[in-house]
């Protein structure tokens, strides 16, 4: 596994996934991202590091479109435009939860003190993907009522 950093696109597998997205037709990109998330979320046995790396990259693309999300890597992330991925927030959360649940080869690779930055990055991504509290959603969707004397 060629990994050079803790970012979601800092591995050969994730960079290859970004290239696959760029090469895919525009209307196929959401399906590729959904598929990457589903493969991880649906894995019941050992989660292979390549599947997990791809899922983390896919989740990062979803999170990038959420309020407070970090943009994808400017060099190794996809260059072509992506559709609205925010409907995949829940699935992205499930995939990340699976990545950090045993048995997970990627979790094992990032165990110990050296993996702390990676685990913090995953946690920040998870927090970005969480839906806002119900009161916040209501405040955003309902205007402040006018009071007329």
C-alpha positions as CSV (number, residue, x, y, z in Angstrom):
1,X,0.0,0.0,0.0
2,X,1.5,3.3,-1.1
3,X,0.5,5.8,1.6
4,X,2.3,9.1,2.0
5,X,0.0,11.0,4.5
6,X,-3.1,10.9,6.6
7,X,-5.4,12.7,4.2
8,X,-8.3,10.8,2.4
9,X,-6.4,11.0,-0.9
10,X,-2.9,10.4,0.4
11,X,-2.7,6.8,-0.9
12,X,-2.3,5.2,-4.2
13,X,-5.7,3.5,-3.9
14,X,-7.5,6.8,-3.2
15,X,-5.6,8.6,-5.9
16,X,-6.6,5.9,-8.4
17,X,-10.2,6.2,-7.2
18,X,-10.1,9.9,-8.0
19,X,-8.7,9.1,-11.5
20,X,-11.5,6.6,-12.0
21,X,-14.0,9.4,-11.2
22,X,-12.4,11.8,-13.6
23,X,-12.5,9.2,-16.4
24,X,-16.1,8.2,-15.7
25,X,-19.0,9.9,-17.5
26,X,-20.5,12.7,-15.5
27,X,-23.7,10.7,-14.9
28,X,-21.7,7.7,-13.5
29,X,-19.7,9.5,-10.8
30,X,-22.4,9.4,-8.1
31,X,-22.8,5.7,-8.7
32,X,-19.1,5.1,-8.3
33,X,-19.0,7.0,-5.0
34,X,-22.1,5.3,-3.7
35,X,-20.6,1.9,-4.7
36,X,-17.4,2.6,-2.8
37,X,-19.3,3.6,0.3
38,X,-21.6,0.5,0.1
39,X,-18.7,-1.9,-0.4
40,X,-17.3,-0.8,2.9
41,X,-20.5,-0.4,4.8
42,X,-21.7,-3.8,3.8
43,X,-18.5,-5.7,4.6
44,X,-19.2,-8.1,7.5
45,X,-15.8,-9.8,7.7
46,X,-12.3,-8.3,7.5
47,X,-12.5,-5.0,5.7
48,X,-9.6,-4.8,3.2
49,X,-7.4,-1.7,3.3
50,X,-8.0,-0.9,-0.4
51,X,-11.8,-1.0,0.1
52,X,-11.5,1.1,3.2
53,X,-9.2,3.7,1.5
54,X,-11.6,4.1,-1.3
55,X,-14.5,4.5,1.1
56,X,-12.6,7.1,3.1
57,X,-11.9,9.0,-0.1
58,X,-15.6,8.7,-1.2
59,X,-16.8,9.9,2.2
60,X,-14.4,12.9,2.0
61,X,-16.0,13.9,-1.3
62,X,-19.5,13.8,0.4
63,X,-18.2,15.7,3.4
64,X,-16.6,18.3,1.2
65,X,-20.1,19.3,0.0
66,X,-21.4,19.7,3.5
67,X,-21.2,22.9,5.6
68,X,-17.7,23.0,7.2
69,X,-16.4,20.3,4.9
70,X,-12.8,20.3,3.8
71,X,-12.2,20.4,0.0
72,X,-10.8,17.3,-1.7
73,X,-7.0,17.2,-2.2
74,X,-6.1,19.7,-5.0
75,X,-3.6,17.4,-6.6
76,X,-4.7,13.8,-5.8
77,X,-8.5,14.4,-5.6
78,X,-10.8,14.4,-8.6
79,X,-10.6,17.3,-11.0
80,X,-13.9,16.8,-12.8
81,X,-17.1,18.2,-11.3
82,X,-19.2,16.0,-9.1
83,X,-22.9,15.9,-8.6
84,X,-24.7,16.8,-5.4
85,X,-23.5,14.1,-3.0
86,X,-25.2,15.4,0.2
87,X,-27.9,12.8,-0.1
88,X,-25.1,10.2,0.6
89,X,-24.3,11.7,4.0
90,X,-25.8,8.8,6.0
91,X,-24.2,6.1,3.8
92,X,-20.8,8.0,4.1
93,X,-21.2,7.9,7.9
94,X,-21.9,4.1,7.8
95,X,-18.9,3.5,5.7
96,X,-16.6,5.5,8.0
97,X,-18.0,3.8,11.0
98,X,-17.2,0.4,9.4
99,X,-13.7,1.6,8.5
100,X,-13.0,2.3,12.2
101,X,-14.6,-0.9,13.5
102,X,-12.7,-4.2,13.8
103,X,-12.0,-6.2,11.8
104,X,-10.5,-3.5,9.6
105,X,-7.1,-3.7,8.0
106,X,-6.9,0.1,7.6
107,X,-7.7,0.6,11.3
108,X,-5.0,-1.9,12.2
109,X,-2.5,0.0,9.9
110,X,-3.3,3.3,11.7
111,X,-3.2,1.8,15.2
112,X,-0.8,3.4,17.7
113,X,0.4,6.9,18.3
114,X,1.4,7.4,14.6
115,X,-2.2,6.9,13.6
116,X,-3.6,9.6,15.8
117,X,-3.7,12.3,13.1
118,X,-5.5,9.9,10.8
119,X,-8.1,9.0,13.5
120,X,-8.6,12.7,14.2
121,X,-9.2,13.4,10.5
122,X,-11.8,10.6,10.3
123,X,-13.5,12.0,13.4
124,X,-13.6,15.5,11.8
125,X,-15.1,14.0,8.6
126,X,-17.7,12.1,10.7
127,X,-18.7,15.3,12.5
128,X,-19.1,17.2,9.2
129,X,-21.3,14.4,7.9
130,X,-23.6,14.3,10.9
131,X,-26.9,16.0,10.2
132,X,-27.5,19.3,12.1
133,X,-29.6,19.0,15.3
134,X,-33.4,19.2,14.6
135,X,-33.7,22.7,16.1
136,X,-31.0,24.0,13.8
137,X,-32.7,22.5,10.8
138,X,-36.0,24.1,11.8
139,X,-34.3,27.5,12.3
140,X,-32.8,27.3,8.8
141,X,-36.0,26.2,7.1
142,X,-38.4,28.5,8.9
143,X,-38.1,32.2,8.8
144,X,-38.4,34.4,11.8
145,X,-42.0,35.4,12.2
146,X,-42.9,39.0,11.9
147,X,-44.7,40.5,14.8
148,X,-47.1,43.3,14.0
149,X,-48.5,45.4,16.8
